[in-house]
Amino acid sequence: MLLSRANLHIIGAAGMGEKSVLFLDEDGTTVAADKHCLIAVEPCPMNEAAFGAPDVYGASPPPEGVALNPELVVKTLRALPLKPKKAIHKVAVMTRCDHYVEMAATDGIRVHREAAPPARVLMPDYRGLVSGLSEGRSRVCVNLRQFKRLLTVMEKCCEGDDKQPIFLEIGGPEEPLVVRADAYRSRQRLVALAMPMRALKWLEKNVWERGLVGVVKKGRIRK
């Protein structure tokens, strides 16, 4: 089973706590979760046969999935070349999944292998969480980097309180996303606007996303 940088990077995603764990589902979906946030990335689209490194054979996780040791994920990311020359240098392959999980990556010269026991935690019911979301939700598109910069500034203004809440207000696709906060320490109100971004096409749900809320069969969804 192949894992892209996107599948591995979510273990250190912004907003995820230090105790977050990366889960690998049976179909290759990766899920990072802690007590406050959950992020899911669909399976790597590259064909495993294209990896092509000698003596590297893919393994699959069990039906209940597997929780990956965070140190294994970090070491695997480090093994991926910073300047990959080919597509296969951008991905890692899971070569073992039993009482040890092994990952392999190649830079075209040699194969780097890392292994660790799986983490002893249960996979969250992320499909149940997604399928339980209400329909007809308001939506707006904003620039990722600009929105991150806005939240970073707000965090500094709130003096980095770990328990500081923010309040999001979404009106519609043509209205700005409103971010409001009441800084606990300084007792000052903050209001920020993330201007809507005109996307060429709205990001509709793909087959993988639709599968989280139903059963995809012959192009139809059954709930």
C-alpha positions in Angstrom: 0.0 0.0 0.0 1.4 3.4 -1.0 1.3 6.5 1.1 1.9 10.0 -0.3 3.4 13.0 1.5 -0.2 14.2 2.0 -1.1 10.9 3.8 1.9 11.2 6.1 2.0 14.9 6.7 -1.3 15.1 8.5 0.3 13.7 11.7 1.8 17.2 12.2 -1.0 19.2 10.7 -1.7 22.6 12.1 -4.3 22.4 14.9 -3.5 18.7 15.7 -2.3 18.2 19.2 1.0 16.6 20.2 -0.8 13.4 21.1 -2.4 13.0 17.7 -2.2 9.6 16.1 -2.2 8.6 12.4 -4.6 5.8 11.5 -4.4 3.8 8.2 -7.7 2.3 7.1 -8.2 -0.8 5.1 -8.7 1.1 1.9 -5.7 3.3 2.3 -7.4 6.3 3.8 -5.3 8.0 6.5 -6.9 9.7 9.5 -5.1 11.9 12.1 -7.1 12.6 15.2 -6.8 13.9 18.7 -9.5 15.0 21.2 -10.3 18.2 19.3 -9.6 17.7 15.6 -9.8 15.1 12.9 -8.4 15.2 9.4 -8.8 12.5 6.7 -6.9 12.1 3.4 -8.1 9.8 0.6 -5.9 6.8 -0.5 -2.8 7.5 -2.7 -3.9 7.3 -6.3 -0.6 6.0 -7.6 -0.5 2.3 -8.7 1.6 0.3 -6.3 3.2 -1.6 -9.2 4.7 1.6 -10.4 7.0 1.9 -7.2 9.3 -0.6 -8.9 12.1 -0.8 -6.2 13.7 -4.2 -6.0 12.6 -6.5 -3.2 9.9 -4.1 -2.1 6.5 -5.7 -1.7 3.4 -4.0 -0.4 1.3 -5.1 2.5 -2.2 -4.2 3.4 -3.6 -3.2 6.8 -6.2 -5.4 8.6 -9.9 -4.8 8.1 -10.0 -2.9 11.4 -7.2 -0.6 10.2 -3.9 0.1 12.1 -2.7 3.0 14.2 0.8 4.1 13.1 3.5 5.1 15.6 4.1 8.8 15.2 7.9 8.3 15.2 7.6 5.9 12.3 5.7 8.5 10.3 8.3 11.2 11.1 11.2 8.9 10.1 9.4 7.9 6.9 8.9 11.5 5.9 12.6 12.2 6.5 13.5 9.2 4.3 11.6 10.7 1.3 14.0 12.8 -0.8 13.6 16.6 -0.6 14.0 16.9 -4.4 12.4 13.8 -5.9 13.3 13.1 -9.5 10.4 10.7 -10.1 6.9 10.3 -8.9 7.8 7.1 -7.0 10.3 9.1 -4.9 7.4 11.1 -3.5 5.7 8.1 -1.9 6.4 5.5 0.7 5.1 1.9 0.6 4.0 -0.1 3.6 5.8 -3.5 3.3 4.7 -5.1 6.6 1.7 -4.8 8.9 1.5 -7.4 11.7 3.1 -6.9 15.2 5.4 -4.5 13.4 4.6 -1.9 10.7 7.4 -1.3 8.2 7.6 1.5 5.7 10.0 1.8 2.7 11.0 4.8 0.6 13.6 5.1 -2.2 15.6 8.0 -3.6 16.4 6.0 -6.7 19.7 4.8 -5.3 18.8 2.8 -2.2 15.7 1.8 -0.3 15.3 3.2 3.2 13.3 1.1 5.6 11.8 2.1 9.0 9.7 -0.1 11.3 7.9 0.2 14.7 5.1 -1.6 16.5 1.7 -0.2 15.8 0.2 2.3 18.3 -2.2 0.7 20.8 -5.2 3.0 20.2 -8.5 2.4 18.5 -9.4 4.1 15.2 -12.0 6.8 15.6 -15.4 6.4 13.9 -14.5 9.0 11.3 -17.1 7.7 8.8 -19.8 8.0 11.4 -18.7 11.6 12.2 -18.8 12.6 8.6 -22.0 10.9 7.8 -23.7 12.6 10.8 -23.1 16.1 9.4 -26.2 17.9 8.5 -27.1 18.7 4.9 -27.5 22.2 3.4 -24.5 23.6 5.3 -23.4 27.2 4.4 -20.1 27.2 2.5 -17.5 29.7 1.5 -14.1 29.4 -0.3 -11.1 31.2 1.2 -7.3 31.2 0.4 -5.5 28.7 2.6 -2.3 30.6 3.2 -4.1 33.9 3.8 -6.5 32.3 6.2 -3.6 30.6 8.1 -1.9 34.0 8.4 -5.1 35.6 9.7 -5.4 32.9 12.4 -1.8 33.2 13.4 -2.1 36.9 13.9 -5.3 36.4 16.0 -3.5 33.8 18.1 -0.7 36.2 18.9 -3.3 38.9 19.7 -5.0 36.5 22.1 -1.5 35.8 23.7 -1.5 32.1 22.9 -4.0 30.9 25.5 -4.5 27.2 24.9 -8.2 27.5 26.0 -8.9 30.5 23.7 -12.0 29.8 21.6 -12.8 31.5 18.3 -16.2 31.8 16.7 -16.8 31.4 13.0 -19.7 32.9 11.1 -20.4 31.8 7.5 -23.1 33.6 5.5 -22.7 32.3 2.0 -20.3 31.9 -0.9 -20.2 35.6 -1.7 -19.8 36.8 1.9 -16.5 36.9 3.9 -15.9 34.3 6.6 -16.1 36.1 9.9 -13.8 35.0 12.7 -14.5 36.5 16.2 -12.8 36.1 19.5 -12.8 37.6 23.0 -9.2 37.6 24.2 -9.3 36.1 27.7 -6.1 37.8 29.0 -6.5 41.3 27.6 -10.3 41.3 27.6 -10.4 42.7 24.1 -12.7 41.8 21.3 -11.2 40.7 17.9 -13.1 40.6 14.6 -11.5 39.3 11.4 -12.8 38.9 7.9 -11.5 36.3 5.4 -12.5 37.5 2.0 -14.2 34.9 -0.2 -12.0 33.5 -3.0 -13.6 33.1 -6.4 -12.8 29.5 -7.2 -13.1 28.4 -10.8 -15.2 25.5 -9.8 -16.7 24.6 -6.4 -15.0 21.6 -4.8 -17.7 19.0 -5.1 -17.5 15.7 -3.2 -15.6 13.0 -5.1 -16.2 9.2 -4.9 -14.1 8.8 -1.8 -15.9 11.6 0.1 -19.3 10.4 -1.0 -18.3 6.9 0.2 -17.9 8.3 3.7 -21.6 9.0 4.0 -23.0 6.2 1.9 -22.2 3.2 -0.2 -20.8 3.9 -3.7 -21.9 1.3 -6.2 -22.1 1.7 -10.0 -22.0 5.5 -9.7 -24.8 5.7 -7.2 -24.9 6.4 -3.5 -27.0 4.3 -1.2 -27.5 5.6 2.4 
